[in-house]
Amino acid sequence: MRQDRKSNIRLQKYLADAGVCSRRKGEQYIRRGLVRVNGKTVTQPGTTVDPEKDIVEIAGKKVKPLKSDIYIMLNKPAGYLSTCSQPGRKIVLDLVDVKQRVFPVGRLDRDSTGLLLLTSDGRIHNRLAHPSFDHEKEYLVETDRPVKDHDLETLEKGVELSDGMTRPAKVKKSSAEKFSIVLQEGRNRQIRRMAEALGYRVVSLHRIRMGPLYLKDLAPGKWRHLTAAERRELLKSCGLL
């Protein structure tokens, strides 16, 4: 333990940043004598550690700090492309002010809105998209005319598209023209194509959830870094923690 370096951080913050637990839970672990630093048991939550040099263990297991990758949640507005480069067009990176290079994961088409994940972690994209992880993505959908109940049932069971039958989905009607749908796959323009196959046109498509991440009250066009708890749940869901 080192108490005199500016790079030091509180032990409970180190545990939270490493994705082990929340800061409050970390304090509880420390007080219970479950945390050791450089081989010595620490019981004072205010203790600081040097993330680059000190060895931290919890219940006998070494704690490894998370990579320095960043994870950002953006509420994408309509009119922006989910790409890193498109000369002369508005792209989602125009909305995010960070020095580190990030890229969008789980793209939304130009007219769609809602939750978009941007990260520098190259492992995330394939993990979120791969069917074996069963990541759910939830959307609010509005169509150009009332949707018949039997068509909602078809959306739920699966729709035959040019690239094959869609996987079963969860569908819940909220009004005549509006419903929510939860998918476990992410084909190109999938929801719009599913609706078109049944004779409807999607006039509004808004994503509110990706796996364990919820958009909640983040305003359109705004962004924020994921919390330590969100990062932990995201990485767990991707089998990376």
N, C-alpha and C positions, 0 to 999 in steps of 0.2 A: 504493500500500500504506500502511496506517496501523497502527501498532503500539500505540497508546495508548487505543483505545476499547474499552469493555466489550462492545460489540456484535460486535467482531471474532471471527472463528472461524478455525481452522487451514485452510489452503488445501486439504488433502486431504479435510477434512470438507465443505468447500464443494462440491467436485467430487462427493462421494458424495451429498450432500443434493440436488444438482441432477440426480441420476440418471445421471451420466456414467459412473461406474465405482465400484468399491469403494474404501475408504480406502487399502488396501494398493496397489491398482493405481494410485491417484492419486499415491501416493508415488513409484512407479516412473516415472510420466510426468514428475513434477517433476524427479527426479534426472536424467532423460534430456534435460532442457532443452526439453520439449514444451509447457510451460505459461508463459504470459505474463500479467502483471498490470499494467494501465495501460500496455501497450506494452513492458514490460521483462520479459525472460526471468528466471524464478525457478527456482533449483535446490535450494533448501533447503525440505524438507517442513514444517518448523516455522513457516514464514512465515504470518502471519495477514492476513486481508483483511476489509474491511467489505462485507458482502453487499449493502448498499443503495447503495454509492457506487463501489466498485472494479469495474473492467472486467476480467473474466477470460477468457482465450482458451486453447484447447488445440488444438494442431496447426493454428493459424490460424483456428479457428472459435470464435466467441463462445459462452460458456457462460451459459445463462439459468437462474437458480434456479427450482426447481419452485414452483408456486403454494403458498399456505399451507394448502391443503386437507389434511385428515387422513384416514387410511385405517386402519381397525380390523378385526382379525379376531376374531370371537367364536365360541366353541363353544356353540352354542345348545342349551339343555336342552329337553326336552319340556314342553309346557304354556304356552309363551310364543308370542305372536303376533308375526309379522314385520311390524310396522306402527309408525307414529310416534305414533298416538293411538287408544285404544280404552277409553273410560271403564269402570271396573269390571273390566277384564281385565288380565292380566299381559302386558306387551309387552317386546320385546328391549331397548328403550332403558332399562328399569329396571335392567338389568345393567351398563350402561356409564356410567362417571362422567367425562364430559368437558364442558367449557364450550361448545365449539363445536357448533352444530346438525349432526347427522348423520342419515342415513336408511339403511335396509337395502337392499341390492342382491341380486338373485337370491333371492327369498323362499323360506322353508321353511314348510310348514304347521304348525299348532299341535303336532301329535304327532310331527313329524320333528325330528331333532337334527343337530348338526354345524356345519360351516363356514358362517358367514354374514359377508358383508362389509358394513361400515357406513362411510359416507364423507360428506363435505360436498361432494364433487366431483360436480356434476350431470351431467357428461359421461359418467360411467362406466356408468350404468344401461343406456342404449340400446346402448352399444358391447358390453357383456357379453351382452345379450339378442339382438342382431341376428345372424341366421344367417350373414351374409356374413363374420363374423369367426371362425366355427367354434370358438367357445370350448367346451372340454370341461368337463363337470361330472361328477364321479365319486361314486357312492353305494354303500354297503353295504346290502343288502336281505335281510330275513328274512321268509319267508311262513309261513302257518298250516299248510302241509303240504308234503311233498316236491315239488319242481318237476321235471317230466319234461323230459328232454333236448330233445325236439322242441319243447317250449314255450319253452325257453331260446333255441333257434334262431329261433323266431318273434319273440321279443323283440328279437333281434339284427337280423333282417331288417326288421322294422317291423310295427306293430299298427294295425289300422283302429279309430279312435276316432270319436266323434261330430263332432269338428272336423277329421277327415282322418287320413290315414296318417302314422304317426310316421316320423321319419328313421331310417336304419340306426344301430345302437348297437353298442358293444363289451360283450359279456357274458362273465363268467368264473365258473364254479361253484366254490364253496368247501366246501359240504357239501350234504346233501340239501335243506335248507330255506333255504340261504343262497347268495347270489351277489353279485357286484359288477357294476355297469352304468355305462357312460360314455355320456352323452348330449351332443349338440351343439345342443339346443334346450331350452326351459324352459316348457312349457305348464303350466297350472294342474293340480296334483295328477297330473302325467303318469305317473309310475311306478306310483302306486297304481291309476290307471285302466287302465294297460297290463296290470297283474297281474289286475285284476278282469275284464278282457275275456277272459282265459284261464282264469277260474275260481278264482283265488287271492286271498287277502286278505293285504295287507302288514301285518305286526305290528311291524316295526321298519324305519325308514328313516333312514340316517345319511350325511350328505355329508362326504366327506373331501378333496375337491379342487374348486377353481373355477379353470379356466384354469391359470396358473402358480403358484397359491397352494395350499399343502398344509397341512392342519390339524395333522398330526403329533401331538405329545404335549400339546397345549393341553387343560387339564382342562375338563370340562363346566361351563358357567356362567362361565368365565373369558374374558378378552379381553386383547389386546395391540395396540399399534401395529405396522403393517407395518414391516419393516426397509427401509433405503434400497434394498437390492438387490431386495426384493419389490415395492416401489413402482415401481422402474424397469422390472421385468419386466411388471408389471400394465399400466402405461401404454404400454409397447411393444406388448403384445398387443392393446391397444385402439386402436392407431394414433395415440396421443397423444404419442409421444416419438420 
